[in-house]
């Protein structure tokens, strides 16, 4: 019987990353060339999502606070730049409407639809009035294991394999993959921060998903001249019912073996 293949293609402008993703059944992780791999729970990571914009004057303190979390390796940080601060004169160079849609979906699931910038979720749960109160209670280790393998290209091949003995066929979970880059400097030419200069870390360049929580393969085409020491790939599983993130895996590309 022929293995079914579902192919997705996402292209992001402004020099972003084009991502081709194929959800393949059965297991495909063994087909990836040797490179580097990581699995959830080793160590356990927690997903921190910041929704921000260069056009928002209350966002720089949140960006700086996110940068301060670099001393907490248990947090996988994602900085999503939304597009609803854009004007005819100014557009955030890192924004994408897909990130706005994700924020709205998170808000619908957890804050009665309320969304704003800056806004933060930890493991899929809102962190209100950060950073003064404690973060939401972090999820306990899970019986499932999400394994991610990255093999250099071009194109760079990333595969996911999931073992989840207590979650049946995983119908209640979605799989997401994200590519981030750090050390991005920009001079803001418009909006509420006009004239300021920022250096931002863990900026999301590409978001793929939601996809069925099954084994998957992603082919990444990185921008020409990108510094791989600043690029990471993050994969995570999220519950469709309560929005909780149960498994997070991260690979910094400078740790991968060159082919």
GUTIDREN-514468 format. One record per residue: residue number from 1; residue in one letter; chain; x, y, z of N, C-alpha, C in turn. Coordinates in pm, 1 decimal. Example, Ala and Ser with C-alpha at 12.3 -4.5 7.8 and 13.67 -1.06 7.14 Angstrom:
residues 2
 num residu chaine     n_c1     n_c2     n_c3    ca_c1    ca_c2    ca_c3     c_c1     c_c2     c_c3
   1      a      A   1319.0   -569.0    780.0   1230.0   -450.0    780.0   1320.0   -330.0    780.0
   2      s      A   1285.0   -225.0    708.0   1367.0   -106.0    714.0   1290.0      3.0    787.0
//
This chain:
residues 259
 num residu chaine     n_c1     n_c2     n_c3    ca_c1    ca_c2    ca_c3     c_c1     c_c2     c_c3
   1      x      A     84.3   -118.5      0.0      0.0      0.0      0.0     88.1    124.0      0.0
   2      x      A     58.3    220.6    -84.6    138.5    341.2    -95.5    120.2    429.6     27.2
   3      x      A    232.8    481.6     79.9    227.5    569.8    196.1    167.7    704.0    158.0
   4      x      A     63.3    750.3    229.1      4.2    880.8    196.7     97.6    992.9    235.0
   5      x      A    101.0   1097.1    153.8    185.0   1213.6    178.9    100.4   1338.9    165.2
   6      x      A    108.9   1427.7    265.2     41.7   1556.7    259.3    149.6   1662.3    261.0
   7      x      A    154.5   1747.5    160.0    261.7   1845.5    148.6    206.6   1985.0    168.4
   8      x      A    275.9   2064.9    248.8    239.7   2202.8    276.6    356.2   2291.1    235.1
   9      x      A    327.9   2410.4    184.8    432.5   2505.6    150.6    395.2   2641.0    207.4
  10      x      A    484.8   2697.6    287.0    464.3   2829.2    344.5    579.2   2917.7    303.1
  11      x      A    551.6   3031.7    240.5    657.1   3125.0    202.3    632.6   3256.8    272.3
  12      x      A    736.4   3309.1    338.2    726.1   3433.3    413.3    810.9   3538.5    345.5
  13      x      A    754.8   3657.8    327.6    826.1   3764.7    260.0    928.6   3831.3    348.4
  14      x      A    978.4   3947.4    302.1   1077.0   4025.0    376.2   1202.1   3944.6    407.1
  15      x      A   1244.9   3861.4    310.9   1365.9   3784.1    331.6   1348.3   3670.3    428.2
  16      x      A   1223.3   3627.4    450.7   1197.1   3521.8    546.4   1234.5   3386.1    492.6
  17      x      A   1183.9   3281.4    557.8   1220.5   3145.3    526.4   1105.4   3076.7    456.1
  18      x      A   1134.3   3005.1    349.2   1034.3   2922.0    283.6   1045.3   2782.3    342.4
  19      x      A    931.6   2724.2    380.8    931.0   2594.8    445.9    839.7   2500.4    370.3
  20      x      A    891.9   2385.9    329.2    809.4   2280.7    271.2    798.4   2170.3    373.3
  21      x      A    676.1   2127.0    404.5    655.6   2027.0    507.3    574.1   1912.9    451.3
  22      x      A    620.1   1789.1    476.3    547.0   1669.7    436.7    516.6   1587.8    559.8
  23      x      A    389.3   1560.1    582.4    351.1   1473.0    693.5    347.8   1331.7    639.2
  24      x      A    437.6   1247.8    685.6    455.6   1115.4    628.4    421.8   1008.4    730.7
  25      x      A    354.5    904.0    686.8    326.2    786.4    765.7    368.5    665.1    683.7
  26      x      A    435.5    566.6    743.9    471.6    557.7    884.4    598.4    633.3    917.5
  27      x      A    670.5    588.8   1022.0    786.7    658.0   1076.2    889.8    689.3    968.8
  28      x      A    937.2    818.0    968.4   1036.0    857.7    868.9   1164.5    905.9    931.7
  29      x      A   1169.6    917.9   1065.0   1287.5    976.6   1127.4   1413.6    898.6   1093.6
  30      x      A   1402.5    767.8   1074.1   1519.8    687.8   1044.6   1574.6    717.1    906.8
  31      x      A   1500.1    786.9    821.4   1545.7    817.5    687.2   1630.8    943.0    683.0
  32      x      A   1633.3   1018.6    792.1   1713.1   1139.7    793.4   1860.7   1105.7    802.1
  33      x      A   1943.7   1178.4    731.1   2087.3   1160.3    742.8   2132.9   1202.7    881.2
  34      x      A   2246.9   1146.5    921.5   2299.6   1182.4   1053.1   2327.5   1331.6   1058.4
  35      x      A   2288.7   1393.5   1164.8   2314.6   1534.6   1184.7   2315.7   1559.6   1333.1
  36      x      A   2204.0   1603.0   1386.2   2189.2   1614.3   1530.7   2043.3   1593.0   1564.3
  37      x      A   2019.1   1551.7   1685.5   1882.0   1525.3   1727.7   1865.7   1562.6   1874.1
  38      x      A   1740.1   1581.1   1911.3   1706.0   1611.4   2048.8   1567.2   1557.2   2075.0
  39      x      A   1535.3   1534.0   2200.6   1403.3   1483.2   2233.1   1346.9   1556.7   2353.1
  40      x      A   1214.3   1563.2   2358.1   1148.0   1632.3   2468.3   1176.2   1560.3   2599.0
  41      x      A   1187.7   1640.6   2705.3   1214.4   1584.1   2835.9   1360.4   1561.9   2865.8
  42      x      A   1449.1   1599.2   2772.6   1592.7   1574.9   2792.7   1674.5   1696.7   2751.2
  43      x      A   1671.6   1806.3   2830.2   1591.7   1825.7   2952.3   1450.5   1871.7   2916.2
  44      x      A   1362.7   1881.4   3016.3   1227.5   1929.3   2990.9   1230.9   2078.8   2962.1
  45      x      A   1168.5   2117.9   2850.2   1160.0   2257.9   2810.4   1017.5   2308.0   2827.7
  46      x      A   1006.2   2439.4   2850.5    875.7   2504.6   2858.8    871.5   2616.1   2755.0
  47      x      A    760.3   2625.5   2685.0    745.7   2718.9   2573.9    696.3   2854.3   2623.3
  48      x      A    772.4   2960.3   2593.9    732.3   3097.1   2627.6    708.3   3171.4   2496.4
  49      x      A    586.5   3218.1   2475.5    550.0   3291.0   2354.0    523.4   3437.1   2387.5
  50      x      A    593.9   3526.7   2321.7    570.1   3670.6   2333.4    512.6   3721.2   2202.6
  51      x      A    400.9   3793.5   2210.2    342.5   3858.8   2093.0    373.9   4006.9   2102.9
  52      x      A    440.8   4060.0   2001.4    499.7   4192.4   2008.4    495.7   4258.7   1871.7
  53      x      A    541.3   4383.8   1865.7    551.2   4457.2   1739.6    649.3   4570.9   1756.2
  54      x      A    726.8   4598.4   1652.4    815.5   4713.8   1656.0    737.9   4844.6   1654.1
  55      x      A    610.3   4840.1   1618.1    528.0   4960.1   1616.3    459.7   4989.5   1748.0
  56      x      A    486.4   4909.5   1851.2    417.6   4919.3   1981.0    514.1   4973.9   2084.6
  57      x      A    482.3   5089.9   2145.3    577.5   5153.1   2236.7    584.5   5086.2   2373.6
  58      x      A    490.5   4997.9   2405.8    497.2   4924.7   2532.0    564.1   4788.6   2517.0
  59      x      A    609.1   4756.4   2396.3    667.4   4625.0   2370.5    816.8   4613.3   2401.0
  60      x      A    899.1   4718.6   2384.2   1042.7   4701.5   2412.6   1074.2   4646.6   2550.6
  61      x      A   1005.2   4687.6   2659.6   1035.4   4624.3   2788.7   1008.8   4474.3   2788.6
  62      x      A    905.9   4430.7   2716.8    878.0   4287.2   2707.9    986.8   4216.0   2629.3
  63      x      A   1035.1   4280.1   2521.8   1145.1   4222.0   2444.3   1268.6   4205.8   2532.4
  64      x      A   1300.0   4308.0   2610.3   1416.8   4302.7   2697.8   1401.1   4195.6   2804.8
  65      x      A   1278.9   4183.1   2859.4   1254.6   4080.6   2959.9   1271.6   3941.2   2899.4
  66      x      A   1221.8   3921.7   2776.9   1240.3   3793.1   2710.5   1388.7   3763.8   2691.5
  67      x      A   1466.6   3865.4   2654.6   1609.8   3845.0   2638.4   1674.9   3801.8   2769.1
  68      x      A   1623.0   3852.1   2881.9   1681.5   3817.9   3011.3   1661.1   3671.1   3046.1
  69      x      A   1565.9   3604.9   2979.7   1540.3   3463.5   3007.7   1646.3   3371.8   2948.6
  70      x      A   1744.1   3428.7   2877.0   1850.1   3345.5   2821.9   1928.6   3274.8   2932.2
  71      x      A   1919.2   3326.1   3054.0   1984.5   3261.2   3167.3   1901.4   3148.3   3225.8
  72      x      A   1787.0   3121.3   3162.9   1699.7   3012.5   3207.2   1683.4   2915.2   3090.3
  73      x      A   1775.8   2820.0   3076.3   1773.7   2731.9   2958.7   1651.5   2642.2   2950.6
  74      x      A   1572.5   2635.0   3059.3   1453.1   2551.2   3054.6   1341.3   2614.5   2972.5
  75      x      A   1355.8   2742.1   2934.0   1254.9   2810.1   2854.2   1296.7   2814.0   2706.8
  76      x      A   1207.9   2766.9   2620.6   1224.0   2784.3   2476.4   1143.7   2907.8   2437.9
  77      x      A   1213.5   3015.0   2400.4   1149.7   3145.3   2380.5   1115.1   3167.7   2233.7
  78      x      A    993.0   3214.8   2210.0    947.2   3247.5   2075.0    893.2   3389.6   2075.5
  79      x      A    946.1   3473.7   1987.8    900.4   3612.4   1978.4    825.7   3629.5   1846.3
  80      x      A    692.6   3633.9   1855.3    606.8   3649.0   1737.4    576.2   3797.1   1714.7
  81      x      A    606.5   3847.3   1595.8    574.8   3985.7   1560.8    443.4   3988.0   1482.5
  82      x      A    343.0   4052.1   1539.5    210.6   4059.0   1477.8    205.0   4175.0   1378.8
  83      x      A     99.2   4177.9   1298.1     93.3   4277.1   1190.1    -11.9   4385.3   1209.8
  84      x      A    -84.3   4385.5   1322.6   -194.5   4482.3   1334.6   -148.7   4620.8   1379.2
  85      x      A    -18.6   4640.7   1398.8     34.6   4774.8   1420.3     86.7   4836.9   1291.0
  86      x      A     83.0   4761.8   1182.9    133.3   4813.1   1055.5     45.8   4927.2   1004.4
  87      x      A    109.6   5020.5    935.9     39.5   5131.5    870.7     87.7   5140.2    726.3
  88      x      A     31.0   5232.8    651.6     75.5   5253.7    513.9    220.8   5302.1    509.7
  89      x      A    265.1   5368.6    615.1    400.3   5424.5    617.9    502.4   5330.6    681.0
  90      x      A    457.9   5233.7    761.9    553.5   5150.6    835.0    500.7   5008.9    850.6
  91      x      A    591.1   4913.8    828.9    558.6   4773.2    853.0    672.5   4709.5    931.6
  92      x      A    636.8   4637.0   1036.7    734.6   4561.8   1113.5    801.6   4460.7   1020.3
  93      x      A    935.2   4464.6   1007.4   1002.1   4376.7    911.4    995.5   4229.1    946.9
  94      x      A    955.7   4195.7   1070.0    952.7   4056.6   1112.7    811.2   4002.6   1128.6
  95      x      A    711.3   4080.3   1089.7    574.6   4037.6   1116.4    523.3   3940.0   1011.9
  96      x      A    414.8   3874.1   1047.7    343.0   3787.0    955.1    200.8   3772.6   1006.5
  97      x      A    105.0   3774.1    916.0    -35.1   3764.5    958.2    -63.3   3630.2   1025.5
  98      x      A     13.1   3527.3    991.1     -5.8   3396.6   1055.1     17.3   3404.8   1204.9
  99      x      A    107.7   3492.9   1247.8    134.1   3507.0   1390.5     17.7   3577.4   1459.8
 100      x      A    -43.3   3673.1   1391.2   -162.1   3737.5   1445.4   -274.8   3636.3   1462.0
 101      x      A   -292.1   3550.5   1363.3   -396.5   3448.5   1371.6   -370.4   3351.7   1486.4
 102      x      A   -243.3   3317.3   1507.5   -212.7   3228.5   1620.0   -244.2   3297.9   1752.7
 103      x      A   -207.6   3424.4   1765.2   -236.9   3495.4   1889.4   -387.2   3498.8   1915.2
 104      x      A   -465.7   3524.9   1812.4   -610.5   3529.4   1829.6   -665.2   3392.7   1870.9
 105      x      A   -608.2   3286.6   1814.4   -651.5   3151.8   1851.2   -615.8   3121.5   1996.6
 106      x      A   -495.5   3162.4   2039.9   -455.2   3144.5   2179.5   -550.3   3221.0   2271.3
 107      x      A   -582.7   3343.7   2231.9   -671.4   3426.2   2314.0   -811.8   3366.7   2322.4
 108      x      A   -860.0   3316.2   2211.9   -993.7   3256.4   2212.1   -999.7   3137.7   2307.0
 109      x      A   -888.7   3063.5   2314.7   -886.0   2942.7   2397.3   -862.5   2971.3   2545.0
 110      x      A   -802.7   3088.2   2577.9   -756.5   3106.9   2716.1   -794.0   3239.5   2781.4
 111      x      A   -824.3   3343.3   2705.0   -849.6   3475.3   2764.6   -982.0   3534.8   2717.6
 112      x      A  -1076.7   3449.0   2683.6  -1208.0   3495.2   2635.4  -1195.5   3586.4   2513.7
 113      x      A  -1094.0   3561.0   2434.2  -1076.5   3635.8   2310.3   -996.8   3764.2   2323.4
 114      x      A   -953.4   3800.0   2445.5   -878.9   3924.0   2462.1   -734.5   3905.0   2416.4
 115      x      A   -688.1   3996.7   2330.7   -548.4   3993.6   2288.8   -495.8   4136.6   2280.1
 116      x      A   -365.0   4151.0   2301.7   -301.1   4281.6   2300.5   -151.5   4259.1   2282.8
 117      x      A    -77.9   4368.0   2272.2     68.3   4358.1   2274.5    120.1   4450.3   2383.4
 118      x      A    221.4   4405.5   2458.0    275.5   4269.1   2454.3    185.8   4172.2   2530.9
 119      x      A    192.9   4046.2   2492.4    114.2   3942.5   2558.4    196.8   3814.1   2559.3
 120      x      A    188.9   3739.9   2670.2    277.6   3625.6   2690.0    197.7   3503.0   2731.6
 121      x      A    232.6   3388.9   2672.2    181.3   3259.1   2714.5    298.5   3169.6   2752.4
 122      x      A    279.9   3086.9   2854.2    377.9   2985.9   2894.6    310.7   2849.3   2887.3
 123      x      A    367.0   2760.7   2807.9    309.1   2627.5   2787.1    161.9   2636.2   2748.1
 124      x      A    128.0   2739.2   2668.8     -7.7   2753.4   2618.6   -105.4   2818.9   2713.4
 125      x      A    -59.0   2866.5   2830.4   -145.4   2931.8   2927.7   -101.0   3076.6   2947.5
 126      x      A   -194.5   3171.4   2960.2   -156.9   3312.7   2968.3    -81.4   3345.3   3095.9
 127      x      A     21.3   3426.1   3083.0     93.6   3480.3   3198.6     47.7   3624.3   3214.2
 128      x      A    -48.9   3645.1   3300.5   -108.4   3777.6   3319.7    -19.5   3863.7   3409.6
 129      x      A    -10.2   3990.6   3374.0     64.0   4087.9   3454.2    208.8   4046.0   3479.2
 130      x      A    266.8   3979.3   3381.2    407.5   3941.8   3393.4    489.6   4068.7   3415.3
 131      x      A    611.6   4064.9   3464.1    669.8   3945.3   3526.2    652.5   3943.4   3677.3
 132      x      A    563.0   4027.0   3731.0    549.2   4037.9   3876.6    498.2   3908.9   3940.8
 133      x      A    383.0   3855.1   3896.6    336.9   3731.4   3961.0    414.7   3611.1   3907.7
 134      x      A    394.8   3498.0   3974.4    458.3   3376.2   3928.0    398.8   3336.1   3793.7
 135      x      A    477.5   3265.8   3712.3    422.4   3218.8   3584.1    316.8   3113.6   3608.2
 136      x      A    236.3   3082.7   3506.2    139.3   2974.0   3521.4    211.3   2846.7   3563.4
 137      x      A    140.8   2760.7   3631.5    201.3   2635.2   3675.6    249.4   2557.8   3554.4
 138      x      A    376.2   2524.7   3555.1    435.0   2457.7   3440.7    392.1   2312.1   3437.3
 139      x      A    376.5   2261.7   3316.4    328.8   2125.1   3300.1    431.1   2025.2   3352.0
 140      x      A    380.6   1912.9   3402.5    467.1   1805.8   3451.3    522.7   1727.1   3333.5
 141      x      A    630.6   1652.0   3355.7    684.3   1567.9   3247.9    578.4   1474.4   3193.0
 142      x      A    585.2   1447.7   3063.6    483.8   1366.0   2997.4    539.3   1229.2   2961.4
 143      x      A    447.8   1135.2   2944.2    489.2   1001.6   2902.0    525.1    998.8   2754.4
 144      x      A    476.5   1096.9   2678.3    508.4   1102.5   2535.4    648.2   1159.9   2515.3
 145      x      A    708.1   1127.6   2402.1    839.8   1178.1   2366.8    838.0   1224.7   2221.3
 146      x      A    873.7   1349.7   2201.2    883.6   1406.3   2067.5   1032.1   1415.3   2032.8
 147      x      A   1072.3   1349.0   1926.4   1211.9   1346.3   1883.8   1226.1   1427.7   1755.6
 148      x      A   1322.7   1517.9   1753.5   1348.6   1600.3   1635.0   1492.2   1576.9   1589.2
 149      x      A   1507.8   1553.7   1458.4   1639.2   1533.1   1398.7   1658.9   1632.9   1286.7
 150      x      A   1774.5   1697.2   1284.1   1808.0   1794.6   1180.5   1929.9   1744.8   1105.1
 151      x      A   1919.6   1736.6    973.4   2030.7   1698.3    887.6   2055.4   1811.4    789.6
 152      x      A   2181.8   1848.5    773.4   2214.0   1961.5    686.1   2187.5   1926.8    541.7
 153      x      A   2166.3   2030.4    460.1   2132.3   2015.1    319.7   2235.9   2074.9    229.0
 154      x      A   2194.8   2157.3    129.9   2056.8   2206.2    118.0   1966.4   2106.8     45.8
 155      x      A   1831.9   2114.4     70.8   1773.9   2190.5    182.2   1798.5   2116.8    313.3
 156      x      A   1784.9   2187.9    423.2   1801.9   2127.1    553.8   1677.6   2045.7    587.5
 157      x      A   1699.1   1919.7    622.4   1586.7   1830.3    649.5   1567.8   1814.8    799.7
 158      x      A   1445.3   1835.6    844.5   1410.2   1818.7    985.0   1297.3   1717.6    994.7
 159      x      A   1315.2   1616.4   1078.8   1211.8   1515.6   1095.6   1167.1   1510.6   1240.4
 160      x      A   1039.9   1476.2   1257.7    981.1   1458.9   1390.6    927.3   1316.8   1402.4
 161      x      A    950.9   1255.8   1515.9    892.8   1126.1   1547.0    834.3   1132.7   1686.6
 162      x      A    715.0   1078.0   1702.9    643.3   1087.4   1830.5    610.8    949.3   1882.2
 163      x      A    645.5    924.7   2007.1    599.5    805.6   2077.3    512.3    853.7   2191.8
 164      x      A    390.8    804.4   2196.6    293.9    856.6   2293.0    203.6    743.9   2341.3
 165      x      A    253.0    658.7   2431.3    176.6    539.1   2469.3     43.6    566.5   2537.0
 166      x      A     30.2    683.7   2600.2    -92.7    711.1   2676.0   -188.2    805.8   2604.7
 167      x      A   -157.8    840.0   2479.3   -241.8    936.1   2408.7   -309.6    876.1   2286.1
 168      x      A   -326.7    743.5   2284.2   -397.3    681.3   2173.1   -334.2    715.9   2040.6
 169      x      A   -417.2    760.5   1948.4   -370.2    799.1   1815.0   -338.4    947.0   1805.7
 170      x      A   -336.9   1018.3   1918.5   -296.8   1158.8   1926.1   -391.4   1254.0   1854.0
 171      x      A   -519.2   1214.8   1838.3   -612.8   1301.9   1768.2   -633.0   1435.3   1839.1
 172      x      A   -608.8   1439.5   1970.0   -636.3   1562.2   2045.1   -520.9   1660.8   2044.8
 173      x      A   -411.2   1631.5   1973.2   -294.3   1717.4   1973.3   -257.9   1764.6   1833.2
 174      x      A   -200.4   1884.0   1827.4   -144.9   1938.2   1703.4      6.3   1950.5   1716.7
 175      x      A     74.5   1933.9   1604.5    219.0   1950.5   1597.8    250.4   2083.4   1529.0
 176      x      A    344.8   2158.6   1587.8    390.9   2284.0   1529.5    542.6   2281.9   1518.7
 177      x      A    594.1   2353.3   1419.2    738.7   2371.3   1404.5    766.4   2518.5   1379.8
 178      x      A    871.9   2568.8   1442.1    905.6   2710.4   1437.3   1055.0   2725.5   1412.7
 179      x      A   1092.2   2826.1   1332.5   1232.5   2862.1   1312.5   1253.6   3001.8   1369.0
 180      x      A   1358.2   3018.6   1450.1   1385.6   3149.1   1510.0   1528.3   3192.8   1479.0
 181      x      A   1549.8   3323.5   1487.2   1684.0   3379.9   1473.6   1704.5   3485.4   1581.8
 182      x      A   1825.9   3491.6   1636.3   1860.7   3588.6   1739.9   1962.9   3688.2   1687.7
 183      x      A   1981.5   3795.8   1765.7   2078.9   3897.1   1728.8   2038.4   3981.9   1610.4
 184      x      A   1908.2   4001.1   1591.7   1857.0   4078.8   1478.5   1848.0   4226.3   1517.3
 185      x      A   1921.9   4310.4   1448.4   1922.3   4454.1   1476.1   1838.2   4526.1   1371.8
 186      x      A   1762.3   4623.9   1417.2   1680.0   4700.7   1323.8   1662.1   4843.0   1374.6
 187      x      A   1658.4   4936.5   1281.5   1628.2   5075.9   1311.4   1482.8   5100.4   1272.4
 188      x      A   1401.3   5138.9   1367.6   1257.8   5153.1   1345.7   1230.9   5285.0   1274.0
 189      x      A   1162.1   5276.7   1162.1   1139.5   5394.5   1078.4    998.9   5451.1   1090.6
 190      x      A    914.6   5388.1   1173.0    777.7   5438.1   1186.3    711.5   5379.7   1309.0
 191      x      A    583.1   5410.2   1324.5    509.5   5360.6   1439.9    546.4   5434.0   1567.9
 192      x      A    507.4   5377.3   1681.4    526.2   5442.7   1810.0    672.0   5443.1   1855.3
 193      x      A    757.5   5362.0   1793.0    899.6   5355.2   1829.9    990.2   5417.3   1723.8
 194      x      A    935.7   5504.0   1642.5   1012.6   5564.3   1533.8   1141.8   5627.6   1587.4
 195      x      A   1252.1   5596.5   1517.7   1381.3   5652.3   1554.3   1461.0   5567.7   1652.3
 196      x      A   1400.5   5464.3   1707.2   1471.4   5378.4   1801.7   1538.5   5262.4   1728.5
 197      x      A   1635.9   5202.9   1794.8   1708.2   5089.1   1739.6   1699.2   4972.4   1837.7
 198      x      A   1664.7   4854.9   1785.8   1646.4   4737.6   1870.2   1737.7   4623.6   1825.1
 199      x      A   1776.8   4541.4   1920.5   1839.2   4412.6   1893.4   1751.0   4307.2   1958.5
 200      x      A   1700.5   4214.0   1877.7   1599.8   4120.4   1925.6   1645.2   3976.7   1906.5
 201      x      A   1605.4   3892.9   2001.6   1642.4   3752.3   2000.5   1520.1   3663.5   1984.5
 202      x      A   1545.9   3542.9   1933.1   1442.3   3440.0   1920.5   1321.4   3488.5   1841.5
 203      x      A   1347.8   3571.1   1740.3   1240.7   3620.3   1653.3   1195.4   3507.5   1561.0
 204      x      A   1065.6   3483.2   1555.7   1011.7   3375.8   1473.0   1014.8   3418.1   1326.3
 205      x      A   1081.7   3336.4   1244.7   1085.2   3358.6   1101.0    979.0   3276.3   1029.5
 206      x      A    945.5   3163.3   1086.7    850.3   3075.7   1019.0    775.6   2990.3   1119.7
 207      x      A    647.3   2972.7   1094.8    561.0   2887.6   1175.8    490.3   2790.5   1083.3
 208      x      A    503.1   2661.8   1110.7    434.5   2558.8   1033.2    342.0   2482.9   1126.5
 209      x      A    216.4   2472.3   1089.4    117.9   2402.9   1169.9    -10.2   2485.9   1176.5
 210      x      A   -115.3   2429.1   1236.3   -116.8   2300.0   1305.2   -121.0   2181.7   1209.4
 211      x      A    -55.5   2074.6   1250.6    -51.4   1949.1   1176.0    -91.0   1835.4   1268.5
 212      x      A   -136.6   1724.8   1212.3   -167.9   1609.6   1297.1    -45.4   1567.9   1377.2
 213      x      A    -69.4   1521.9   1499.3     41.1   1480.9   1586.1     92.1   1344.8   1542.5
 214      x      A    162.6   1346.3   1432.1    219.6   1224.3   1376.8    361.0   1256.2   1330.5
 215      x      A    429.8   1155.4   1280.2    564.2   1178.3   1231.1    560.0   1271.7   1110.8
 216      x      A    660.4   1358.2   1099.1    658.9   1459.5    993.5    799.9   1491.3    949.4
 217      x      A    810.3   1543.0    829.6    937.7   1586.6    774.2    924.9   1728.8    722.8
 218      x      A   1023.3   1814.0    754.2   1023.6   1953.3    710.9   1152.8   1981.0    636.4
 219      x      A   1144.2   2048.5    524.1   1262.7   2092.6    451.4   1273.4   2243.7    464.1
 220      x      A   1385.6   2289.4    516.0   1405.3   2430.7    545.6   1501.8   2493.6    446.4
 221      x      A   1461.3   2606.2    388.8   1548.8   2685.3    304.3   1578.9   2814.5    378.3
 222      x      A   1700.7   2825.3    427.0   1737.6   2940.7    507.2   1781.9   3056.6    418.5
 223      x      A   1764.9   3179.7    465.8   1808.0   3296.3    387.3   1958.1   3290.7    358.9
 224      x      A   1996.4   3342.1    243.7   2137.7   3343.3    205.7   2219.6   3423.3    306.4
 225      x      A   2330.3   3364.2    351.8   2419.6   3434.5    441.7   2377.4   3435.1    587.2
 226      x      A   2271.7   3361.7    621.5   2226.3   3360.7    760.3   2333.6   3298.4    849.6
 227      x      A   2349.0   3351.5    969.3   2444.5   3300.3   1066.1   2378.2   3187.2   1144.3
 228      x      A   2417.2   3063.0   1115.2   2352.4   2948.0   1177.6   2370.5   2944.0   1328.3
 229      x      A   2470.8   3013.0   1379.5   2489.4   3014.3   1524.3   2378.5   3089.9   1595.5
 230      x      A   2296.7   3162.9   1518.3   2186.4   3239.2   1575.7   2049.5   3177.0   1547.3
 231      x      A   2047.0   3062.1   1479.6   1921.3   3003.1   1433.4   1887.9   2878.0   1514.6
 232      x      A   1760.4   2864.5   1550.6   1711.8   2745.7   1621.9   1585.3   2693.9   1554.6
 233      x      A   1562.0   2564.8   1569.0   1437.2   2501.5   1527.3   1369.8   2448.7   1653.4
 234      x      A   1241.9   2480.2   1668.2   1164.8   2438.0   1785.6   1041.1   2363.8   1738.0
 235      x      A   1014.9   2248.1   1796.5    892.2   2174.3   1770.3    814.6   2156.9   1899.3
 236      x      A    682.0   2155.7   1889.0    602.4   2135.9   2011.1    466.3   2077.9   1978.1
 237      x      A    410.8   2007.5   2077.2    276.9   1951.4   2069.3    183.7   2032.5   2156.7
 238      x      A     63.4   2061.9   2104.2    -33.1   2143.2   2177.8   -169.1   2076.3   2176.5
 239      x      A   -231.4   2074.2   2293.9   -361.4   2011.2   2309.4   -470.3   2097.1   2244.2
 240      x      A   -550.6   2038.7   2158.9   -657.0   2112.0   2091.4   -764.9   2157.1   2188.8
 241      x      A   -784.7   2080.1   2295.2   -896.6   2106.0   2386.7   -867.4   2218.4   2485.4
 242      x      A   -751.3   2213.3   2553.1   -723.3   2311.0   2658.1   -605.6   2402.6   2626.7
 243      x      A   -547.0   2388.1   2507.0   -439.2   2475.4   2458.5   -304.0   2449.3   2524.8
 244      x      A   -295.5   2354.6   2616.1   -170.2   2330.9   2687.8    -65.1   2268.5   2595.6
 245      x      A     57.2   2315.4   2609.6    170.8   2259.6   2536.4    231.1   2148.7   2622.1
 246      x      A    241.7   2027.9   2566.4    283.5   1913.5   2647.5    425.0   1866.2   2617.7
 247      x      A    475.2   1891.0   2497.8    609.1   1846.3   2460.9    677.6   1956.2   2381.7
 248      x      A    801.2   1989.4   2418.1    879.0   2091.5   2347.8   1018.4   2035.2   2321.5
 249      x      A   1066.3   2055.5   2199.6   1200.9   2012.0   2164.2   1268.1   2123.1   2085.5
 250      x      A   1398.6   2144.1   2108.7   1469.9   2255.8   2045.1   1608.7   2209.8   2002.4
 251      x      A   1650.3   2257.5   1884.0   1787.4   2236.3   1836.5   1843.0   2368.4   1789.8
 252      x      A   1957.0   2406.5   1844.6   2031.0   2521.7   1793.6   2119.8   2473.0   1680.3
 253      x      A   2108.3   2534.5   1563.7   2172.5   2480.0   1444.8   2324.6   2479.0   1452.8
 254      x      A   2381.9   2564.3   1536.5   2528.2   2561.4   1547.9   2577.1   2436.3   1620.2
 255      x      A   2483.6   2357.8   1677.4   2523.4   2233.1   1742.4   2517.3   2114.3   1646.8
 256      x      A   2465.3   2135.3   1525.9   2447.7   2025.5   1431.6   2578.7   1994.8   1360.4
 257      x      A   2599.0   1868.1   1331.7   2716.2   1826.9   1256.2   2700.2   1865.7   1110.8
 258      x      A   2804.8   1919.4   1052.8   2801.6   1953.1    911.1   2819.1   1825.4    827.7
 259      x      A   2742.1   1818.4    720.1   2749.4   1701.3    632.1   2853.6   1720.3    524.6
//
